[in-house]
Structures are given as structure tokens and as C-alpha cells.
Amino acid sequence: MLTDPSHGQIRLFVNTMSNDIASGKPMNLSGDFTDARALRAPNAIWGALRARGISMIQTDQPLRLVQYLRSADRTSAADP
């Protein structure tokens, strides 16, 4: 979570969903930071978003995101 000196804590949100739920058509809400790419390279997408201070990720792949987050947290906790 980021901190803004004038307002306190700030939560940043990104929607990584690749396709519109109703139409199934591709969306481009977050540039190259999409679920489709995250499934192939989770650290390059979800990891990069976290590194930039994103604290909320809307995804069509919640189980895969949770698995990635748990794995990434275990890895970072093991690093000295």
C-alpha cells in the first residue's frame, strides 16, 4: 500500500481481465497486463504490478492469482 503525505494510505486497483464477461470480446483495460499473459508469466504481470504498488487486482483467474501470491510470498520470505 502506498502512502500519500496529504491523504494517508492509498490503494491502487488494476483490472487484468482479458475478455468482457457479457460479450466475450477482448478488453484492453490494463495494456499488456492481462490475465492471458499472467497465466504464461505470472511474475512478469502480477509480480510487476505488485512491485509498482498495486494492492488490488481484478482477475478472471482468482485461484491462479492466489497461488501465485502465496508462492511469491513464500519465496520472498525465504530470501535473506
C-alpha positions as CSV (number, residue, x, y, z in Angstrom):
1,M,0.0,0.0,0.0
2,L,1.3,3.4,-0.9
3,T,1.1,6.5,1.4
4,D,0.2,10.0,0.2
5,P,1.6,12.6,2.7
6,S,-1.6,14.7,2.3
7,H,-4.2,11.9,2.5
8,G,-2.7,8.8,4.1
9,Q,-2.8,5.3,2.7
10,I,-3.8,4.8,-1.0
11,R,-4.9,1.5,-2.6
12,L,-4.3,1.2,-6.3
13,F,-6.6,-1.0,-8.4
14,V,-5.9,-2.7,-11.8
15,N,-8.3,-4.8,-13.9
16,T,-6.3,-7.6,-15.6
17,M,-9.4,-9.3,-17.1
18,S,-8.7,-10.2,-20.7
19,N,-12.3,-10.6,-22.0
20,D,-15.6,-8.8,-21.4
21,I,-17.9,-11.0,-19.4
22,A,-21.0,-10.3,-21.3
23,S,-19.7,-10.2,-24.9
24,G,-16.6,-12.3,-24.6
25,K,-14.8,-9.7,-26.6
26,P,-11.2,-8.7,-25.7
27,M,-10.7,-5.8,-23.4
28,N,-7.7,-3.6,-23.1
29,L,-8.1,-2.1,-19.7
30,S,-4.6,-2.5,-18.5
31,G,-2.4,-2.5,-21.6
32,D,-0.2,-5.7,-21.7
33,F,-1.0,-6.5,-18.0
34,T,-3.7,-9.1,-18.8
35,D,-4.8,-12.5,-17.3
36,A,-3.9,-14.2,-20.5
37,R,-0.3,-13.0,-20.2
38,A,-0.2,-13.6,-16.4
39,L,-1.1,-17.3,-16.9
40,R,2.1,-17.6,-19.0
41,A,4.3,-15.4,-17.0
42,P,2.8,-14.5,-13.6
43,N,5.8,-12.8,-12.2
44,A,6.1,-10.5,-15.3
45,I,2.5,-9.4,-14.9
46,W,1.1,-9.9,-11.4
47,G,4.6,-9.5,-9.9
48,A,5.3,-6.3,-11.8
49,L,2.0,-4.8,-10.7
50,R,2.8,-5.6,-7.1
51,A,6.3,-4.1,-7.4
52,R,4.7,-0.9,-8.7
53,G,2.4,-0.7,-5.6
54,I,-0.8,-2.2,-7.0
55,S,-2.7,-3.6,-4.0
56,M,-5.9,-4.8,-5.7
57,I,-6.1,-6.9,-8.9
58,Q,-9.4,-7.7,-10.5
59,T,-9.0,-11.0,-12.4
60,D,-10.9,-13.8,-14.1
61,Q,-8.2,-16.1,-12.6
62,P,-8.6,-15.7,-8.8
63,L,-7.3,-19.2,-7.9
64,R,-4.2,-18.8,-10.1
65,L,-3.6,-15.3,-8.7
66,V,-3.9,-16.6,-5.1
67,Q,-1.5,-19.5,-5.9
68,Y,1.0,-17.0,-7.4
69,L,0.7,-14.7,-4.4
70,R,1.3,-17.5,-1.9
71,S,4.2,-18.8,-3.8
72,A,5.7,-15.3,-4.3
73,D,5.3,-14.5,-0.6
74,R,7.0,-17.8,0.4
75,T,9.9,-17.1,-1.9
76,S,10.4,-13.6,-0.7
77,A,10.2,-14.7,3.0
78,A,12.9,-17.3,2.3
79,D,15.3,-14.7,0.8
80,P,17.7,-13.2,3.3
